[in-house]
Amino acid sequence: MSTTIMVTGAARGIGAAVARTLLQQGYRVIGIDLQADPPQWEITQQISADEHSRWQGVTQDITESEQTYRLIAGILEQHQVTGLVNAAGILIMGSLLEATEQDWQRTLAVNLLAPVAVSQQVARHFCRQKQGSIVTVSSNSARMPRMQLGMYATTKAALSHFCRNLALETAPYQVRVNIVSPGSTLTRMQKQLWTDDQPPAAVMEGDLQQYRTGIPLRKLAQPEDIASTVSFLLSDQAEQITMQEIVVDGGATLGV
């Protein structure tokens, strides 16, 4: 398999798990991340020698729109790209009553405006070649209000709806666009919410004071759980699936 998948936010966490899964399936993967020194990225340290030949890490802040556009244009010209995974994101916790304009601008730039721009550019290319699949990693918090996560949830909700609309416009060109929305997943971002090295009881059991349900399956998702769903949506097995959102949260949002 010689086709190439681009993955943003690939250095660690869910993005790294997605890239590893795709490499194991034989794809060529180009990972894009803000982190410097790609040879030292989490994923680069974990893949096999054979996978290294099909892996390329690129340092790029995707909120730098002109530089990112030129980077993506070069990749599309040089490689047979058939898939894009938007996995980059940031979490700035805090009350919406206290959120600053700077907080909003940064969250909007990373979680919404950058993936919108990258998706638009790649979708145009896919429409011209009459082939391609885009999968965006959103969040189950986009489906219901969450205390202290208002900025994150708002930007993810907007991103999810952008993807549904993009899917509608690209469908006549045989281009598919789907969403994977994780719940609590064992990543560095999730650990931002903890006060020690164990998940708070409220994550599993819920917390009425926070208006939060628990996780019916009584376990956190692993990044590989999200990656498996992403890779399915990119594959030919999902060739009749577009405009859909798959929630991978152990039942935390109760199917809403």
C-alpha positions in Angstrom: 0.0 0.0 0.0 1.7 3.2 -1.2 -0.9 5.8 -0.3 -0.1 8.5 2.2 -2.1 9.8 5.2 -1.4 13.1 6.8 -1.9 13.4 10.6 -1.8 16.6 12.5 -0.9 16.5 16.2 1.1 13.4 15.5 3.9 13.8 18.0 2.1 12.2 21.0 -1.2 11.2 22.4 -4.1 10.3 20.1 -2.4 11.7 17.0 0.7 9.4 17.7 -1.6 6.4 18.2 -3.4 7.1 14.9 0.0 7.4 13.1 1.3 4.2 14.6 -1.9 2.3 13.7 -1.7 3.5 10.1 1.9 2.6 9.8 1.1 -0.9 11.1 -1.5 -1.2 8.3 1.1 -0.4 5.6 0.3 3.3 4.9 2.9 6.0 4.4 2.3 8.6 7.2 3.3 12.2 7.3 2.9 13.6 10.8 2.7 17.3 11.5 3.1 18.8 14.9 4.1 21.9 16.8 6.8 20.1 18.7 10.4 20.6 17.5 12.9 17.8 16.7 10.7 15.0 15.1 13.3 12.3 15.8 12.6 12.8 19.5 8.8 12.6 19.2 7.0 9.9 21.2 5.9 8.2 18.0 9.3 8.2 16.4 10.8 6.4 19.4 8.1 3.7 19.2 7.9 2.6 15.6 9.8 -0.3 14.0 12.7 0.0 11.5 10.4 -1.0 8.7 7.9 1.6 9.7 10.5 4.3 9.8 10.9 4.0 6.0 7.2 5.0 5.6 7.2 7.7 8.3 8.0 11.4 8.1 7.6 13.9 10.9 7.4 17.6 10.2 7.5 20.4 12.7 4.9 23.1 11.9 2.6 25.3 13.9 -0.7 24.8 11.9 -2.0 28.2 13.2 0.7 29.8 11.0 -1.6 29.7 8.0 0.7 30.8 5.1 3.5 28.4 6.1 1.0 25.6 6.7 -0.6 26.1 3.3 2.8 25.9 1.6 3.7 22.8 3.5 0.4 21.0 2.7 0.7 22.1 -1.0 4.1 20.5 -1.2 3.0 17.3 0.4 0.0 17.0 -1.9 2.2 17.6 -4.9 4.9 15.0 -3.9 2.8 12.2 -2.5 -0.3 10.2 -3.3 -2.4 11.5 -0.4 -5.7 9.8 0.2 -6.4 10.7 3.8 -6.2 13.5 6.4 -6.6 13.1 10.2 -7.1 16.3 12.2 -5.9 15.3 15.6 -4.2 18.5 16.8 -5.9 20.3 19.7 -5.3 22.2 22.9 -7.2 22.4 26.2 -7.3 25.6 28.2 -9.4 24.9 31.3 -11.4 27.6 33.2 -14.7 29.3 33.7 -16.3 31.0 30.8 -16.9 33.9 33.1 -13.2 34.4 33.5 -11.9 33.4 30.0 -9.8 36.1 28.4 -9.8 37.1 24.8 -6.3 35.7 24.5 -7.5 32.3 25.7 -10.3 32.4 23.2 -8.1 33.4 20.3 -5.6 30.6 21.0 -8.3 28.0 21.5 -10.1 29.0 18.4 -6.9 29.2 16.3 -5.8 25.6 17.2 -9.1 23.8 17.6 -11.1 25.4 14.9 -9.5 27.8 12.4 -6.4 25.7 11.7 -8.2 22.4 11.1 -10.8 24.2 9.0 -8.1 25.7 6.8 -6.2 22.4 6.4 -9.4 20.5 5.7 -10.5 23.0 3.1 -7.2 22.8 1.3 -7.0 19.1 1.3 -10.7 18.6 0.5 -10.2 20.7 -2.7 -7.4 18.4 -3.7 -9.4 15.3 -2.9 -12.4 16.6 -5.0 -10.1 17.1 -8.0 -8.8 13.6 -7.7 -12.3 12.2 -6.9 -11.0 10.3 -3.9 -10.1 10.9 -0.3 -11.2 10.7 3.3 -11.0 13.2 6.1 -11.4 12.2 9.8 -11.4 14.8 12.5 -10.9 14.1 16.1 -13.4 16.1 18.0 -14.7 15.4 21.6 -17.7 14.1 23.4 -17.7 17.4 25.3 -19.0 19.0 22.0 -22.3 17.2 22.7 -23.2 18.5 26.1 -22.1 21.3 28.5 -19.1 20.6 30.8 -17.9 22.7 33.7 -14.5 24.3 33.2 -14.3 23.0 29.6 -16.5 25.6 27.9 -13.9 27.0 25.4 -12.7 23.5 24.4 -16.2 22.2 24.1 -17.4 25.2 22.1 -14.6 25.0 19.6 -15.0 21.3 19.2 -18.7 21.6 18.6 -18.1 24.2 15.9 -15.4 21.9 14.3 -17.8 18.9 14.3 -20.5 20.9 12.6 -18.0 22.3 10.0 -17.1 18.7 9.2 -20.7 17.6 8.7 -21.2 20.5 6.3 -18.0 19.9 4.5 -19.0 16.2 4.1 -22.2 17.3 2.4 -20.4 19.5 -0.1 -17.7 17.0 -0.9 -19.9 13.9 -1.2 -20.7 14.3 -4.9 -16.9 14.0 -5.6 -16.6 10.7 -3.7 -14.8 12.4 -0.8 -15.8 11.3 2.7 -15.6 13.4 5.9 -16.3 11.9 9.3 -15.8 12.7 13.0 -14.5 10.6 15.9 -15.3 12.1 19.3 -13.4 10.6 22.2 -14.3 10.8 25.9 -11.8 10.5 28.7 -8.7 9.0 27.1 -5.4 8.2 28.8 -3.3 11.0 27.3 -1.3 13.9 28.6 -4.2 16.2 28.0 -6.5 14.0 30.1 -3.9 14.1 32.9 -4.2 17.9 33.0 -7.5 17.3 34.8 -6.0 15.1 37.5 -4.5 16.2 40.8 -2.2 13.1 41.1 -1.3 10.1 39.0 -4.7 8.5 39.2 -8.0 9.5 37.5 -10.4 11.3 39.9 -13.3 9.1 41.1 -15.7 11.5 39.3 -14.3 10.4 35.9 -15.6 6.9 36.4 -18.4 7.4 38.9 -19.7 10.8 37.8 -20.2 14.0 39.9 -23.6 15.5 40.4 -22.0 18.8 41.6 -20.3 19.0 38.2 -23.4 17.8 36.3 -21.3 15.0 35.0 -22.1 11.4 34.2 -19.6 8.7 34.8 -18.3 6.1 32.4 -20.7 3.1 32.2 -17.9 0.8 31.0 -15.8 1.8 34.0 -12.6 2.4 32.2 -10.7 5.1 30.4 -10.2 4.8 26.6 -6.7 4.1 25.4 -5.4 6.2 22.5 -5.4 3.0 20.5 -9.2 2.7 20.9 -9.6 6.1 19.2 -7.0 5.2 16.5 -8.8 2.0 15.6 -12.0 4.0 14.9 -10.1 6.6 12.9 -8.4 3.9 10.8 -11.7 2.2 10.1 -13.2 5.4 8.8 -10.2 6.0 6.5 -10.5 2.5 5.1 -12.4 1.0 2.2 -14.6 -0.8 4.7 -16.2 2.6 5.4 -16.6 3.6 1.8 -20.3 4.2 2.3 -19.9 6.2 5.5 -19.8 10.0 5.5 -21.1 12.9 7.6 -21.1 10.6 10.7 -19.8 11.1 14.2 -18.6 8.1 16.2 -18.4 8.7 19.9 -15.8 6.6 21.7 -16.4 7.3 25.4 -17.5 4.1 27.1 -21.0 5.4 27.2 -20.3 8.6 29.1 -22.6 10.7 27.0 -25.4 8.0 27.3 -25.8 7.9 23.5 -27.0 11.5 23.3 
